[in-house]
Amino acid sequence: MRGSCADRRSVASLLRATGLLPALERLRRTPRLLVVNYHRVGELAGNQFDDATFSATADEFRRQLRYMKRWFAIPPPQEVLESLERGSFARPTLLVTFDDGYRDNYEVAFPTLRELGVPACFFVVTGLLDRPTLPWWDRVAYSIKKTHGPFLRLEYPERLVFDFRLISRAQATWRVLRACKDSKSFDESCLIDELTARTGVGVDASSLARTLFMSWNSVREMAREGMAIGSHTATHPVLASLSEAAQRRELRDSRERIRDAIGSYPDMLAYPVGGPRAFADITRRLAREVGYRAAFSNGGSVACSCIDRFAVPRVAVEQADTWAQFRLRLTLASVRAGL
C-alpha cells in the first residue's frame, strides 16, 4: 500500500517539475462534469477513529477549493442536476460532495464553502443524525487502535491475520475495511461481534459518537445557505447485500426523514461504500422509483452525455495526497473522459 502511494507521489512530482502537469490541466476544456467526494475535513492528531475518512485539513481544503474555482464552473447543485437530466454541460463543471454527515462538515468545511462562494451537496445518513452511534468503519479503526498485543486474527469478514510488528495498525484497518466493502453479503452485526471477541476492546458506541455527527439544526442552516442536502440512506448499509424490500426502505425512509427535517425532498442519493459491488441494477431502479433524480457512486472518472444518472462516478479526495497528487488526480479524471 505504501509503495503504490509513493509511486503516485513520484509521478505527480515528476509531472509538476517537467511542466507536463500544467499542460495536462489546460486540456480540461471539454464541457463535462467532474464530481469530487470528501468525507471529513480537519486534523488527524488525536483521532480515535478511521483516519482514512479525513480528506483534507482545513488549510488544504481552502487551497483545493480555490484551485477548483480557477479551473471549473461550480454552479448550484440544482443546476448540475438539470444538466445531468439533459445529458449535456455547457462548460467544464464541478460538483463538490460530502458523505456521512460528520460534524466537521458543518464546523470546518461549511464556513469555507460559504466564504468562497462554493455550493456543495452533503449526503447525510439520517439514522446517524437521529441517533448518533459509532459507524462500523470507525468502530473497526477504534478497536484496532485500542487492542493490545502484537497480533490480531479475524475470521470475519474473511480470515485475516495481522502482525503489528510488521505492519501498521492503519494498514490493518485499511485491509479489514477493504474486506468489508468487497464482501457480497456484509453483515455489520457479525463484524461487531467478531471485533469485540478478537480485540477485547469494549466500545460505548453512543457515547463515542455523541459529538461525531451534525445536528439537524446544522443541516437546516446549510440548506438555507444554498447547500444541497442529499441522502446517504438511513443506516449506511451495503445496499446490494439487502433484499429489494430492505433497499426500498433505506432509500424511502431517508428521503422522508430529510423532507421532514428541511421541508423539501432530497433529489440526490449517494450509495454507501459506492463501489461496483455496493449497488446493483435493482438499486438504481429503486432509487428512481422512490423519487430521486440522480445517484452517485464512488470511483470512476467523469460524467459525459452517456452517463447513467443513477450511477454518476465521483473522484475521492484523499488526505495522503500531496498538492501535486491532488492536481493530478483531478486532471487525469477530467482528461480521461475526453480521450
SULGIGI-V622254 format. One record per helix or strand of 3 or more residues. SS is the DSSP state (A for helix, B for strand). FROM is the first residue (numbers start at 1). TO is the last residue. If there is no record, write none. Layout:
ss:SS from:FROM to:TO
ss:SS from:FROM to:TO
This chain:
ss:A from:2 to:18
ss:A from:20 to:25
ss:B from:33 to:38
ss:A from:51 to:53
ss:B from:54 to:56
ss:A from:58 to:71
ss:A from:77 to:86
ss:B from:93 to:100
ss:A from:103 to:116
ss:B from:120 to:124
ss:A from:126 to:130
ss:A from:136 to:146
ss:B from:151 to:154
ss:B from:160 to:163
ss:A from:169 to:182
ss:A from:188 to:199
ss:A from:205 to:208
ss:A from:216 to:224
ss:B from:228 to:231
ss:A from:239 to:241
ss:A from:244 to:262
ss:B from:268 to:270
ss:A from:281 to:290
ss:B from:294 to:296
ss:B from:314 to:316
ss:A from:323 to:336
